[in-house]
Amino acid sequence: MKPSEANIIDILKRYSFEKGVWKQYSPNMSIIGDLKINSARIVDIVLDVEDRFDIEIDDDSLESIVTVQDIVDVIEQKNKPV
């Protein structure tokens, strides 16, 4: 597991009300469907991710986020040297 993935899991666990879903964790789990995180909480999650990784997630990137792996991919893309 990449360090960014572990940090994302920490953030997501704060917004997941069904703790049992984490027993079957996979990076391909849907944030809303599998982890049972309310869609209204996505903005809070994005803000937490932006703060933790010192990045800005634009609207196009936000629209591409469905799974935990999608968040990891966005972070890695934003942290690539230019």
N, C-alpha and C positions, 0 to 999 in steps of 0.2 A: 504494500500500500504506500502510495506517495505521500509525503508530508502534507501536500495541499489537500489530498483526499481526507486525511485524518482530521484536518482543521475544518473541512466542510461538514464532515459527519458531526463534529462537535456543535457546529452552528445549527445544523438541521435537527439534531436531537432536542434542541430548545423549543422547536416549533412543532414537533411530532407528539401528539397526544396519546398515540397507541405505541407504547414502548416495545411491545412484543414484535413489531415488524422488524426490529433491528436484529433479531435472532437469525433471520434469513437474509441478511444484507448482501447485496450485490451492487457494484457500481452502475449496473444497467437498470436499477430500480427507478420507476417513475416517481418523481417527487410528490406529485398530487395523488396519483392512483395507488402506488404501492406503499409509500411512506405515510399516506393519509394526512398530508399537510394541506391545510386549507389554502386555496388559491389566493386569498386575501393576504396571506402571510408571505407570499413570494417577494413583495417589495421589501419587507423587513429583512428577509434572508439576503436579498441582493445588497442592501445597505450594509449588513454585517460582513458579507464577503468583500465588498469594496473597502471597508475599513480595515479588515484583517489583512488583506493582501495589497493594500494601497494601489488599487486600480479603479478604473471607471468602466462600468458595464453599460455600453450603449444599447439603444433600443433594438437594433438588429441582433446583437448578441443575446439580449434578453429573450427575444422571440425564439431563439434556437435552443433554449434551455428546457429540457423535459426530464432528463435523468441526472443522477449524481455525476456521472461521467461527463455529461455536457458542461456542468459547472467547472469540473477539473480542466476540461479542454479550453474553456474560455479563459480561465486563469493562466494556463500555460501559454496561450496565444498572446495575452496581454503582457506577459512577463518576458516574452522573447526579445532578445537584443535586436535593435533596429539597425 
